[in-house]
Amino acid sequence: MNDAENEAAWDARFIAGDERALEQVYRRWSPVVFTLALRSLGDRGDAEDVTQKTFVSAWTSRASFDPTRARLSTWLVAIAKRRIADTHEARARIRALQQQLQRVTRPDDLVQAPGVDLGETLLVAQEIERLEPDAQQVMRLAFFDDLTHQEIARRLDMPLGTVKSHIRRSLTRMRTRLGVTHVSP
């Protein structure tokens, strides 16, 4: 059997779901996929993830592989390029989220207690940013610094009643905008 016939036989076994064919395909082409991912992403862990995702995608969609349209290696590289693009897009989304978070919070607001959801922190920070300046100060101290009403009043040199009013009005506005019904002011 020549190389082309041998390759066609492995392709057929791969399409049929032969796990030994998957093993052979992985052994032969994973270094190429890994190198391609590493060069594009510059991170070994991400390159390993892309390599794994590429072969999982290839295996789960093997019925769509058409050896008359492309070689298996070409098809695998095309899948790898999509997984690499997905990783770049995920990185861009994370960077955009981090930049947005930095715009709406002070650096010391980012120190979070264990178990606090970053998405919820961002949402609260965005809503606080929409408040009037005095209310923003009060709410930042209440949410991010976890100060009591009395501590906020002392720190801002503001009457206690004014602090409580800012908090009550702000929570009402935020609850209305967020559509939350289970929070009491």
N, C-alpha and C positions, 0 to 999 in steps of 0.2 A: 504494500500500500504506500503510495507517495504522500508527501506532506499535505497536499491539498485534500486528498481523500481522507487522511487521518484527521485533519482539522474538521472536515465536514462530518465525520463520524462523531467527534467530540461535541460539535455543535448540536447534532441531532440528539445525543444523549442528554446534553444540558437542557435543551428545550423540553425533552420528555420528562425531566425532573429527576434524573439520576444524580444523586448526591456526590458520587465519586467524580462525576464530570464537573460539578461545582467546585469540588476540592482541587481538581486539576486546573480549572480556569482561574481560581483564586491564586494558586501557587504560581501560575505563569504570569498573570496580569496585575496582581496586587502591588508589586513593586513599582510598576509604571503609574498606576493610579495614585499611590502614596506620594511618589516623587512629584507628580503633577500638582497634587494638592498642597504639598509642603512648599513648593516654589511659589505658588499663588498666595497661600495663606500665611506662610512664615511661622507657623506654630505646629509643633509636632503633634500635640494632642488633637488639634482641629484636623490635621491631616489624617490621623488615625481614625477619627470619627467619620470623615468624608469617605475614607476607604471602606470602612464597615458599611456605611449607608449605601455606597455605590453597589456593593455586592449583594446587600439585602434587596435593594431596588431591582437589580438585575434578576435575582432569583425569583422574586415575587411577580415580576412582569416578564418572565422568560418566554411566555407564550406569544408575546408581541414582537419578539426578535425574529427578523426575517433575514436569513443568511443570503438571500438573493439580492438584498438591497445594500448590505454592508457586512463587513467582517465583524466577528464578535468583539475583537479588540477595539474597533472603531465605535461600536455600539456602547461598550463599557466606558470609553473615554467621553463619549457624549453624555452619558449618565453622570460620570464624575464631574464634568464641567457644570452640570445643573446643580449637583450637590455643593460644589465649590461656590457657585453663585448664591445659593441659598445661605451658605455660611457668611459670605460677605454681606448679604442683605440683613441677616440677623445681627451681625456686628454693627451695621449702620443703624438699625433700630435701637440697639442698646446705647450706642453713642448719642443718638437723638434724645432718648429718654433721659440719659444722664445730663445732657446739656439743658434740657427742659427743667429737670429737677434742680440744677444749679441756678437757673434763672429765677425760680420761684421760692427757693429756700436759702437761708444763710448756711455757710459751711458747718456751723455747729449744730444745725437742725438735722444734718445727715446722720449723726450718731444715733442709732436706733437700738431700742431694747430688743433682746432676742424674741423671735416670734412675731415681730411687727412687720406687716406686709408693705413692701416698698411702693407698690401700686396705690395702696390706700394712703400712704404718707404723701405721695405725689398729688393725689386727688384732694386731700385736705389742704395741702400747700397751695394748690391752684385756687381753691375756693377762698382761702384766706387772702390771697393776693387780690381778689375781686372786692374785698371789703374796703371801707374808708380807712385812711391811715391810722387813726387812733384805735379803731377796732382791730386792725391788722396787728398792731403792737400787742394789744391785750390777748388776742387769740394765739399769737406765736408763743407768748410766755405761758399761756395755759396749756397749749397742745405740745409744743416742742420742749419747753423747759419744765413742764409739769409743776408750775407754781400754783399755790392756792390763791384765792381771790385777795386775801389780805396781803400776801407777798407781792402780788402784781400791783396792788394799790400803793404799797410802800415804794416799790422799785420805780414806778412811773409818776410818783407823787400825784396820785389821782384819788378822788374820793372813792371809798369802797362801793357805794351805790352806783357810781358811774361805771366802775369795772364790771359789776354784776349786770348792769343794763347792756353794756357792750357785748358781754358774753351771751346774754339771753337773746338780744336782737341778732347777733351774728349767727348763732346756732339756728335760729328760726329761718334766716335768709338761706343759710347753707342747706338746711333740711328741705326747704322749698325747691331750691335749684337742683338738689340731688334726688329729689323725690323720695326721701327717706321718711317712713311713717313711724318707726319704732324708737326714735330718739326723743327724749324729753328735754326741754331747755333747763 
